[in-house]
Amino acid sequence: MNMQTLFDASAKTPLAKASAHVMILLCTHNGAAFLQEQLASFLAQDHDDWSLWVSDDHSHDDTVTILERFRDDHPERNIHLFQGPGRGLAANYLSLLCQSAMPVGYVAMSDQDDIWLPDRLSRAVREIQKAARGSAEDKPVLYGSRTRLVDAGLTPIGTSRPVTRAPSFGNALVQNVMAGNTLAMNPAAMALARNAGADTQVPYHDWWLYLLLSGADARLVFDDRPSVLYRQHNSNSLGTNRSFKGKLRRLRMVRNAEYRDWINQNLAALTQHENLLTERHRHQATTLADRNLQGRLGAVRRVWQSGAHRQGRLQSLFIFWAALTRLI
């Protein structure tokens, strides 16, 4: 199936066009295989008011050449290229978000190997503005959506899981449902994220933004309509957990204590920036961190008291079992 067919299959009656300049934040590393299709999908957006900010993390393929050619072919666009810090995906995104040359404004994050559906930007801006309506202008808003899963050749293979419980800080403590390739933020949310800085040590930038912004009592918008064709291939940094292989991979991460380490890294980062959290959410984070000082039953009690939960009931029960067995 070609890209245009997938676009047509996802098209619905357009709503009123949202108005805002959006800075697209794209991080790359050896992404030459699929990058040109992603760049083409930016040009196909029905929201035409955007600029592109790219941080390449020391690619050794043709990624930088492709980016430079795209910039030169579109001089009417405001395109900026930077070199990443060379410390992995999360550090690359946070360093780009905190670039001093970038003004505070609306931002939309992009992976290098996906394809955006034509209303990706317009829908994100519209939903953000709707969420902020009736509140103070400086209310932070974080937007995310479902994704349409495709293989390396763009053959549809499914849709990412729906969110069955509203996104919240309690959920963010132990699970990320706000996929980084769908994220968008209003200026207040971007300013808050930049306040935490680029040097925060976290496993995943999208999980961190979900955690930080929910902890600061931002409004969280999860769009049930997919906005991105999420390409599944061997080079994905994590990929979806809908496949049997994906589930096994995540179970292995729990068994090897990677999942526990991720939670602990996130909690340490929250402690570092606790001044940005509400008092209630600081208490939740401290309560969950205290599980490491408790016996097995005490650890389960702290998980319960923190309000930490995953989306499904069985998944949440799994968190209690993992606390009992010291796997988180």
Disulfide bonds with the S-S distance in Angstrom:
none
